[in-house]
Amino acid sequence: MNALQTLDLTIGYRAARRAPVIVAERLNLTLEAGELVCLIGPNGVGKSTLLRTLAGLQPPLSGQALLGGENLHHLSARDLARRLSMVLTGRVEVGLLSAYELVSLGRHPYTDWSGRLTDHDEAVVRWAIEAVGRCSWRGEPSVN
């Protein structure tokens, strides 16, 4: 099964009392799991609009974006967060969070309403930090 697929996807913006602004239309693509894809092009051609649409941050004007065969715009926010993530290029202010605390925020879709981490969540956070090489930022517990 395809990891991500679009079917006649039209992306752009809806404006109140105006016709939609179409950035790109009739987009048909298929991405397989584990495939590395590079999206390049000049400023203003719709790269960010496409990524925002594929991440569920904005709705398509028409067509579908399928994640594992399911329309990603019909998935609950929790299910989408468990299956898809996006790293933007803008700088994120993390305040006084340690590296460990910042990485543990990625477990939020898997925790209960209080956000409490289980032993399994803690192990996943340690694995993630080890997978990229231990950070020497302030305050994080030892990763042994």
N, C-alpha and C positions, 0 to 999 in steps of 0.2 A: 504494500500500500504506500502511496505517496505521503511524504511528510507534510508538504504544503503544496497546494495547487490553487490556481485561480481559473475561473471560467468566465470569459467575457467581462472581466472586471473593468469598471469605469471608476476612476478616482478623481477627486476634486473637492469642492467646497459648496455647501448650500448657504445662501444668504437670504435673510428675511426679505420678502417682497421683490426678489430678483431671481432671474434664471440662475441655475447652478453654474459654477465656474468649473469646466471640465479641464483637468490637467492632462490626463491620458485616458484612452478608452480601448476597449476590446483587448485587454491584456490577458493572455493565456500563457501560464507558466506552470511547470512542475518541478518541484525540488524533492530530491530523495534524502532520506535520513543519512547523515554523515557527509553529505555533499557540501563542499565549500564554494560559496558564490560571492562574487565581487560585483557590486552595483556602482558603476561610475558614470559620470556625465557632467556637463556644465551646470552651473548654478541655475536654479529656476525651472528645471525640466521635470521635476516631480519625484525625485528620489526619496526625499523625506516624507512626502505625501503618501507614496507607495508603502514605505516602511510603517508609517503611522496607521495606515489602513490594514496592513497585514498583521499588525500587532493588536488590532482591535481598539486602537485609541480614537479612531474616527470611522464612521460608517462609509461603505462604498456608495457611490451614486447609483450604481447598478451592478449586476453580476454577483459573483460569489467568490469568497476566499475560504478554502477548505483546509482544515487542520486535521490530518489523519482521517480524511473523508467526511468530517463534520463541518458545517458552516460555522466558522469561528465567531461570527457575530451573533450566533444563537447560543453560544456557550455562556455559562454563568461566569462572573468575574473570578470566582475561586477556581473553577475548572480551567479557565484560560490561564490564570497565573501559575497553575501547576504544570501546564503543558508548554508554555511559551514565555520567553523573556526577551528583553531588548535592552541593549546598552547604548545609550545616547552619548554623543561626544561632548555635551555640555558639562562643565565642572559641577559636581555635587558637593554642597557644604554638609559635612557630617557632624559638625560641632565637636563634642568631646567623646564621640564614640571611638572605642578601640577598634582595631582591625577585626578582632574576634566578634565584637558586637555588630559591626557592620555586615560581616559575612553572615551572621546568624539571622539577620533580617530577611535573607533569602528563604528561610524556613517558614516565614509567616503563613503562606497558603496551606501549610501542613499542620499548623498548631490549632489548639482550641481557641475559644473566644478571648482567653486571657493572654495568649501569646506565649505561654510557658513551653519551654523546650523539654522534650523527653530525652532519655539517654540516647535513643536512636538519632534524634535531631542533633544532639551534641556531637555524636560520632560523625555525622554527615558534615557538620561545620568543620571539624578537625580535618576530615579527609579533603575538603575543598581547599583549605589553607595549605595543606601539605602538597596538594596537586599542583599548585602554582609556585611553590617555594615559600618557605615561612617568611612572613613579613616581620620586620623588626620595628613595628609601630608601637606606640605607647599603650600600656595597660592590658594587652592580651595575655591570656594564660598560656603556659607552656604547651606546645604541641609535640607530644612524645609518641 
